[in-house]
Amino acid sequence: MAMPDSFAETLLQQGAVVLEHQGELLGFGFVDIAQGQLEALFIAPNSAGKGYGKQIAEELLTMAEGAGVRQLALSSSLNAVVFYQGLGFKIVEETCWQHPAGFDLQCVSMTKQLISA
């Protein structure tokens, strides 16, 4: 599936970490520093399981910590909970997110302490 023409600009505006190889997008992620929230971490389906997600996540954690974020929060899909736990995130609660198309997605709110209080 092709990304919209404005997608690259959106990633730049968000300060995203983008991982690509020979022009192929492998994955990307970005953090909302002001809110202390990991907003997105996506890996192309054919790139899953190769360590790219961990590589991007570690860079995002470094960016957040460098910006003074004390605690980083995220909302994880159920299939990614173990991945985030492996990065040191702790489960806060199970939640439900309503997709704009009208269906509900089960999610898990998670946090990770970055800088000691």
C-alpha beads as a LAMMPS data file, in Angstrom:
LAMMPS data file: protein, C-alpha beads

117 atoms
116 bonds

1 atom types
1 bond types

-500.0 500.0 xlo xhi
-500.0 500.0 ylo yhi
-500.0 500.0 zlo zhi

Masses

1 110.0

Atoms # bond

1 1 1 0.000 0.000 0.000
2 1 1 1.413 3.376 -1.013
3 1 1 1.681 6.127 1.575
4 1 1 0.022 9.494 0.921
5 1 1 2.230 12.126 -0.714
6 1 1 2.254 14.135 2.524
7 1 1 3.392 11.174 4.655
8 1 1 7.116 12.047 4.599
9 1 1 6.309 15.621 5.611
10 1 1 4.141 14.379 8.482
11 1 1 6.968 12.190 9.762
12 1 1 9.363 15.145 9.617
13 1 1 6.924 17.375 11.491
14 1 1 6.583 14.739 14.220
15 1 1 10.358 14.339 14.550
16 1 1 9.982 10.681 13.691
17 1 1 12.703 8.087 13.715
18 1 1 12.572 6.432 10.299
19 1 1 14.366 3.236 9.365
20 1 1 14.800 2.428 5.708
21 1 1 17.035 0.328 3.523
22 1 1 17.669 1.069 -0.156
23 1 1 14.613 3.307 -0.298
24 1 1 12.310 0.760 1.361
25 1 1 10.554 1.915 4.540
26 1 1 11.206 -0.686 7.247
27 1 1 9.546 1.158 10.097
28 1 1 9.082 4.425 11.948
29 1 1 8.069 5.832 15.291
30 1 1 7.654 9.095 17.113
31 1 1 7.295 10.473 20.613
32 1 1 5.240 13.423 21.837
33 1 1 7.871 14.919 24.148
34 1 1 5.491 17.502 25.662
35 1 1 2.997 14.796 26.651
36 1 1 5.563 12.100 27.507
37 1 1 3.816 9.722 25.147
38 1 1 5.180 7.224 22.632
39 1 1 2.637 7.965 19.922
40 1 1 3.548 5.503 17.195
41 1 1 5.854 2.614 16.431
42 1 1 5.156 0.778 13.199
43 1 1 7.139 -1.875 11.385
44 1 1 6.429 -2.984 7.816
45 1 1 4.918 -6.492 7.895
46 1 1 7.784 -7.994 5.877
47 1 1 10.280 -6.430 8.328
48 1 1 8.751 -7.805 11.537
49 1 1 10.860 -10.001 13.793
50 1 1 14.208 -8.645 12.575
51 1 1 14.985 -6.294 15.478
52 1 1 13.944 -3.117 13.682
53 1 1 11.195 -2.322 16.175
54 1 1 13.604 -2.593 19.075
55 1 1 16.138 -0.431 17.247
56 1 1 13.565 2.319 16.644
57 1 1 12.123 2.045 20.173
58 1 1 15.548 2.376 21.787
59 1 1 16.241 5.518 19.752
60 1 1 12.867 6.971 20.777
61 1 1 13.573 6.200 24.442
62 1 1 16.968 7.918 24.150
63 1 1 15.343 10.966 22.542
64 1 1 12.681 11.197 25.261
65 1 1 15.186 10.818 28.081
66 1 1 17.484 13.385 26.474
67 1 1 14.570 15.819 26.357
68 1 1 13.976 15.369 30.096
69 1 1 10.937 13.088 29.967
70 1 1 10.723 11.347 33.347
71 1 1 8.116 8.765 32.444
72 1 1 7.048 7.620 28.990
73 1 1 3.527 6.293 28.420
74 1 1 2.002 4.406 25.527
75 1 1 -1.108 2.546 24.492
76 1 1 -0.220 -0.875 23.134
77 1 1 -2.177 -3.217 20.955
78 1 1 -2.547 -6.627 22.607
79 1 1 -0.065 -8.264 20.246
80 1 1 2.714 -5.814 21.190
81 1 1 2.474 -5.955 25.006
82 1 1 5.277 -8.531 25.366
83 1 1 7.488 -6.460 23.039
84 1 1 7.075 -3.358 25.204
85 1 1 7.540 -5.352 28.418
86 1 1 10.877 -6.484 26.984
87 1 1 11.830 -2.795 26.747
88 1 1 10.951 -2.260 30.425
89 1 1 7.406 -0.926 30.106
90 1 1 4.930 -1.921 32.836
91 1 1 1.216 -2.526 32.384
92 1 1 -1.002 0.133 33.946
93 1 1 -4.438 -1.028 32.793
94 1 1 -6.378 -2.598 29.978
95 1 1 -8.347 -0.071 27.966
96 1 1 -10.486 0.168 24.894
97 1 1 -9.946 2.544 21.983
98 1 1 -12.773 3.378 19.635
99 1 1 -11.592 3.491 16.036
100 1 1 -13.065 6.331 13.954
101 1 1 -14.745 3.655 11.798
102 1 1 -16.829 2.726 14.840
103 1 1 -15.270 -0.469 16.184
104 1 1 -13.461 -0.993 19.479
105 1 1 -9.861 -2.152 19.883
106 1 1 -8.623 -3.651 23.130
107 1 1 -5.439 -1.891 24.261
108 1 1 -3.085 -1.867 27.214
109 1 1 -1.828 1.365 28.789
110 1 1 1.838 1.051 29.740
111 1 1 4.537 3.255 31.257
112 1 1 8.304 3.229 31.689
113 1 1 10.312 5.293 34.158
114 1 1 13.126 7.059 32.274
115 1 1 14.624 9.541 34.737
116 1 1 14.540 9.119 38.503
117 1 1 12.503 11.695 40.373

Bonds

1 1 1 2
2 1 2 3
3 1 3 4
4 1 4 5
5 1 5 6
6 1 6 7
7 1 7 8
8 1 8 9
9 1 9 10
10 1 10 11
11 1 11 12
12 1 12 13
13 1 13 14
14 1 14 15
15 1 15 16
16 1 16 17
17 1 17 18
18 1 18 19
19 1 19 20
20 1 20 21
21 1 21 22
22 1 22 23
23 1 23 24
24 1 24 25
25 1 25 26
26 1 26 27
27 1 27 28
28 1 28 29
29 1 29 30
30 1 30 31
31 1 31 32
32 1 32 33
33 1 33 34
34 1 34 35
35 1 35 36
36 1 36 37
37 1 37 38
38 1 38 39
39 1 39 40
40 1 40 41
41 1 41 42
42 1 42 43
43 1 43 44
44 1 44 45
45 1 45 46
46 1 46 47
47 1 47 48
48 1 48 49
49 1 49 50
50 1 50 51
51 1 51 52
52 1 52 53
53 1 53 54
54 1 54 55
55 1 55 56
56 1 56 57
57 1 57 58
58 1 58 59
59 1 59 60
60 1 60 61
61 1 61 62
62 1 62 63
63 1 63 64
64 1 64 65
65 1 65 66
66 1 66 67
67 1 67 68
68 1 68 69
69 1 69 70
70 1 70 71
71 1 71 72
72 1 72 73
73 1 73 74
74 1 74 75
75 1 75 76
76 1 76 77
77 1 77 78
78 1 78 79
79 1 79 80
80 1 80 81
81 1 81 82
82 1 82 83
83 1 83 84
84 1 84 85
85 1 85 86
86 1 86 87
87 1 87 88
88 1 88 89
89 1 89 90
90 1 90 91
91 1 91 92
92 1 92 93
93 1 93 94
94 1 94 95
95 1 95 96
96 1 96 97
97 1 97 98
98 1 98 99
99 1 99 100
100 1 100 101
101 1 101 102
102 1 102 103
103 1 103 104
104 1 104 105
105 1 105 106
106 1 106 107
107 1 107 108
108 1 108 109
109 1 109 110
110 1 110 111
111 1 111 112
112 1 112 113
113 1 113 114
114 1 114 115
115 1 115 116
116 1 116 117
